[in-house]
Every structure is written in C-alpha cells, then in structure tokens.
Amino acid sequence: MNISYATMSLFLAYTIVMIIGAFVVLGLMLFAKRTKLDELESYFSENAEVRKRKQLWGPNPRFGGFHRMGLMIDILLMSKR
C-alpha cells in the first residue's frame, strides 16, 4: 500500500487533537465533580432519580460522585427525556 506523507500527517494531527480533547473533557468532568456536583444536584433536588442515586451512593466519594456526575450529564444532555 502506498500512503502519502500528507495523509499520514493528517492522521497524526487528527489523533493528537482527539487525545488532547479527551484529556480536556476528562479534566472538566473531574473539576465539575469535585467542585460543582452538589450545587448542580441542588437544582434537580425534586427529581426522583437524583434523590435515589444520592441515597444509593451516599458518602462514597469515588464511585458515588462518578455515578451521580454521570446522571447529571445525562439530564443536561437529554433534558426532554
């Protein structure tokens, strides 16, 4: 197979951008989980699913925060549901 230099460099640039983007998104999620999760959950305090997850995971900061943050992302992305 003969792959040109331009195609290889384009693929490399795309790969670098995707890797950096993944780290940026991960960093933003960790920042939000550590600093803004409780405030964000307070806006949805009447939601039954939020109350159930908060009660289920309770004070466990590692796994509980991860699952509660996932629920907040779901609510914000698919608000009509």
ROSE-4610 file (N, C-alpha, C; in Angstrom, 1 decimal, always signed):
// ROSE-4610
residu = [M/M/M/N/N/N/I/I/I/S/S/S/Y/Y/Y/A/A/A/T/T/T/M/M/M/S/S/S/L/L/L/F/F/F/L/L/L/A/A/A/Y/Y/Y/T/T/T/I/I/I/V/V/V/M/M/M/I/I/I/I/I/I/G/G/G/A/A/A/F/F/F/V/V/V/V/V/V/L/L/L/G/G/G/L/L/L/M/M/M/L/L/L/F/F/F/A/A/A/K/K/K/R/R/R/T/T/T/K/K/K/L/L/L/D/D/D/E/E/E/L/L/L/E/E/E/S/S/S/Y/Y/Y/F/F/F/S/S/S/E/E/E/N/N/N/A/A/A/E/E/E/V/V/V/R/R/R/K/K/K/R/R/R/K/K/K/Q/Q/Q/L/L/L/W/W/W/G/G/G/P/P/P/N/N/N/P/P/P/R/R/R/F/F/F/G/G/G/G/G/G/F/F/F/H/H/H/R/R/R/M/M/M/G/G/G/L/L/L/M/M/M/I/I/I/D/D/D/I/I/I/L/L/L/L/L/L/M/M/M/S/S/S/K/K/K/R/R/R]
num = [1/1/1/2/2/2/3/3/3/4/4/4/5/5/5/6/6/6/7/7/7/8/8/8/9/9/9/10/10/10/11/11/11/12/12/12/13/13/13/14/14/14/15/15/15/16/16/16/17/17/17/18/18/18/19/19/19/20/20/20/21/21/21/22/22/22/23/23/23/24/24/24/25/25/25/26/26/26/27/27/27/28/28/28/29/29/29/30/30/30/31/31/31/32/32/32/33/33/33/34/34/34/35/35/35/36/36/36/37/37/37/38/38/38/39/39/39/40/40/40/41/41/41/42/42/42/43/43/43/44/44/44/45/45/45/46/46/46/47/47/47/48/48/48/49/49/49/50/50/50/51/51/51/52/52/52/53/53/53/54/54/54/55/55/55/56/56/56/57/57/57/58/58/58/59/59/59/60/60/60/61/61/61/62/62/62/63/63/63/64/64/64/65/65/65/66/66/66/67/67/67/68/68/68/69/69/69/70/70/70/71/71/71/72/72/72/73/73/73/74/74/74/75/75/75/76/76/76/77/77/77/78/78/78/79/79/79/80/80/80/81/81/81]
x = [+0.8/+0.0/+0.9/+0.5/+1.2/+0.4/+0.8/+0.1/+1.0/+0.4/+1.2/+1.6/+2.6/+3.0/+2.0/+1.2/+0.1/-1.0/-1.3/-2.3/-1.9/-0.6/-0.1/+0.0/+0.4/+0.5/-0.9/-1.9/-3.3/-3.8/-3.6/-4.0/-3.3/-2.0/-1.3/-1.9/-2.2/-2.8/-4.1/-4.9/-6.3/-6.2/-5.2/-5.0/-4.6/-3.7/-3.2/-4.4/-5.2/-6.3/-7.3/-7.6/-8.6/-8.0/-6.8/-6.2/-6.2/-5.8/-5.9/-7.3/-8.2/-9.6/-10.2/-9.8/-10.2/-9.7/-8.5/-7.9/-8.6/-8.9/-9.6/-11.0/-11.7/-13.1/-13.0/-12.0/-11.8/-11.5/-10.6/-10.3/-11.5/-12.3/-13.5/-14.5/-14.6/-15.5/-15.0/-13.8/-13.2/-13.4/-13.1/-13.3/-14.7/-15.7/-17.1/-17.5/-17.0/-17.4/-16.9/-15.7/-15.1/-15.6/-16.0/-16.4/-17.9/-18.5/-19.9/-21.0/-20.7/-21.7/-22.8/-22.5/-23.6/-24.5/-23.8/-24.6/-25.5/-25.0/-25.8/-26.9/-26.7/-27.7/-28.8/-28.4/-29.4/-30.5/-30.1/-31.1/-32.1/-31.7/-32.6/-33.0/-33.2/-33.5/-34.8/-35.8/-37.1/-37.1/-36.1/-36.0/-35.9/-36.7/-36.7/-35.4/-35.0/-33.7/-32.5/-32.5/-31.3/-31.4/-32.5/-32.6/-32.3/-32.7/-32.4/-30.9/-30.3/-28.8/-28.0/-28.4/-27.7/-27.9/-29.0/-29.2/-28.5/-28.5/-27.9/-26.4/-25.7/-24.3/-23.8/-24.6/-24.3/-22.9/-22.2/-21.0/-19.7/-19.9/-18.7/-18.3/-17.2/-16.8/-16.3/-15.7/-15.1/-16.2/-16.9/-17.9/-19.2/-19.5/-20.8/-20.7/-19.7/-19.5/-19.5/-18.9/-18.8/-20.2/-21.0/-22.3/-23.3/-23.1/-24.0/-23.7/-22.4/-22.0/-22.5/-22.4/-23.0/-24.5/-25.2/-26.6/-26.8/-26.0/-26.2/-25.9/-24.9/-24.6/-25.7/-26.3/-27.5/-28.7/-28.9/-30.0/-29.8/-28.5/-28.3/-28.2/-27.8/-27.7/-29.1/-29.9/-31.2/-32.3/-32.5/-33.4/-34.9/-35.2/-36.6/-37.1/-36.1/-36.5/-36.9]
y = [-1.2/+0.0/+1.2/+2.2/+3.4/+4.5/+4.9/+6.0/+7.2/+8.3/+9.5/+10.2/+11.0/+11.7/+12.6/+13.3/+14.2/+13.5/+12.3/+11.5/+11.1/+10.7/+10.3/+11.4/+12.6/+13.8/+14.2/+14.1/+14.5/+13.5/+12.2/+11.3/+11.5/+11.9/+12.2/+13.4/+14.4/+15.7/+15.4/+14.6/+14.2/+13.4/+12.5/+11.7/+12.5/+13.4/+14.3/+15.2/+15.7/+16.6/+15.8/+14.5/+13.7/+13.3/+13.0/+12.7/+13.9/+15.0/+16.2/+16.6/+16.4/+16.7/+15.8/+14.5/+13.6/+14.0/+14.4/+14.8/+16.1/+17.0/+18.2/+17.9/+17.1/+16.7/+16.0/+15.1/+14.4/+15.3/+16.3/+17.3/+18.2/+18.5/+19.3/+18.5/+17.2/+16.4/+16.2/+16.0/+15.9/+17.2/+18.4/+19.6/+19.8/+19.5/+19.7/+18.7/+17.5/+16.5/+17.0/+17.5/+17.9/+19.2/+20.1/+21.5/+21.8/+21.3/+21.8/+20.8/+19.5/+18.5/+18.7/+19.1/+19.3/+20.5/+21.5/+22.7/+22.3/+21.5/+21.1/+20.2/+19.3/+18.5/+19.2/+20.4/+21.1/+21.7/+21.9/+22.4/+21.4/+20.1/+19.0/+18.2/+18.9/+18.2/+17.5/+17.9/+17.3/+16.1/+15.9/+14.7/+13.4/+12.5/+11.2/+10.4/+10.5/+9.7/+10.3/+11.6/+12.3/+11.9/+11.9/+11.6/+10.1/+9.2/+7.8/+7.5/+8.2/+8.0/+8.5/+9.7/+10.3/+9.4/+8.9/+8.0/+6.7/+6.1/+4.8/+4.9/+6.0/+6.0/+6.7/+7.6/+8.2/+8.9/+8.7/+9.4/+8.8/+7.8/+7.2/+8.2/+8.9/+10.0/+9.5/+8.4/+7.9/+7.4/+6.4/+5.7/+6.5/+7.0/+7.8/+9.1/+9.8/+11.0/+10.7/+9.6/+9.2/+8.9/+8.2/+7.8/+9.0/+9.8/+11.0/+12.0/+12.1/+13.0/+12.5/+11.2/+10.6/+10.9/+10.9/+11.2/+12.7/+13.6/+15.0/+15.2/+14.5/+14.7/+14.2/+13.1/+12.5/+13.5/+14.1/+15.0/+16.3/+16.8/+18.0/+17.8/+16.6/+16.3/+15.9/+15.2/+14.7/+15.3/+16.6/+17.2/+16.9/+16.6/+16.3/+15.0/+14.1/+12.7/+12.9]
z = [+0.0/+0.0/+0.0/-0.8/-0.9/-0.3/+1.0/+1.7/+1.6/+1.2/+1.0/+2.4/+2.3/+3.5/+4.1/+3.2/+3.6/+4.4/+3.9/+4.6/+6.0/+6.1/+7.4/+8.4/+7.9/+8.8/+9.2/+8.3/+8.6/+9.7/+9.5/+10.5/+11.9/+11.9/+13.1/+13.8/+13.0/+13.6/+14.2/+13.5/+14.0/+15.3/+15.3/+16.5/+17.7/+17.5/+18.6/+19.1/+18.2/+18.6/+19.4/+19.0/+19.7/+21.1/+21.2/+22.5/+23.5/+23.0/+23.8/+24.2/+23.2/+23.5/+24.6/+24.6/+25.6/+27.0/+27.1/+28.3/+28.8/+27.9/+28.3/+28.9/+28.2/+28.7/+30.0/+30.2/+31.4/+32.6/+32.3/+33.3/+33.7/+32.7/+33.0/+33.9/+33.6/+34.3/+35.8/+36.0/+37.3/+38.1/+37.4/+38.1/+38.5/+37.6/+38.0/+39.1/+39.1/+40.1/+41.5/+41.5/+42.8/+43.3/+42.4/+42.9/+42.7/+41.7/+41.4/+41.5/+41.8/+41.8/+42.7/+44.0/+45.0/+44.6/+44.0/+43.6/+42.4/+41.5/+40.3/+40.7/+41.7/+42.2/+42.9/+43.5/+44.2/+43.3/+42.0/+41.0/+40.7/+40.8/+40.5/+41.7/+42.8/+44.1/+44.1/+43.3/+43.2/+42.3/+41.5/+40.6/+41.4/+41.2/+41.9/+41.6/+40.4/+40.1/+40.8/+40.9/+41.6/+43.1/+43.7/+45.1/+45.3/+44.4/+44.5/+44.4/+43.5/+43.3/+44.4/+44.9/+46.1/+47.3/+47.5/+48.7/+48.5/+47.3/+47.0/+47.2/+46.6/+46.7/+48.0/+48.5/+49.8/+49.9/+51.0/+51.2/+50.5/+49.7/+49.0/+47.9/+48.1/+47.2/+45.8/+45.7/+44.4/+43.5/+43.9/+43.0/+43.0/+44.1/+44.2/+43.3/+43.5/+42.7/+41.2/+40.8/+39.4/+38.8/+39.6/+39.1/+39.1/+40.2/+40.3/+39.2/+38.9/+37.8/+36.4/+36.3/+35.0/+34.9/+36.0/+35.9/+35.5/+36.1/+35.8/+34.3/+33.8/+32.3/+31.5/+31.9/+31.2/+31.2/+32.4/+32.5/+31.6/+31.7/+30.9/+29.4/+28.9/+27.5/+27.0/+27.7/+27.2/+28.2/+28.2/+29.2/+28.8/+27.6/+27.3/+27.8/+28.0/+28.5/+29.9]
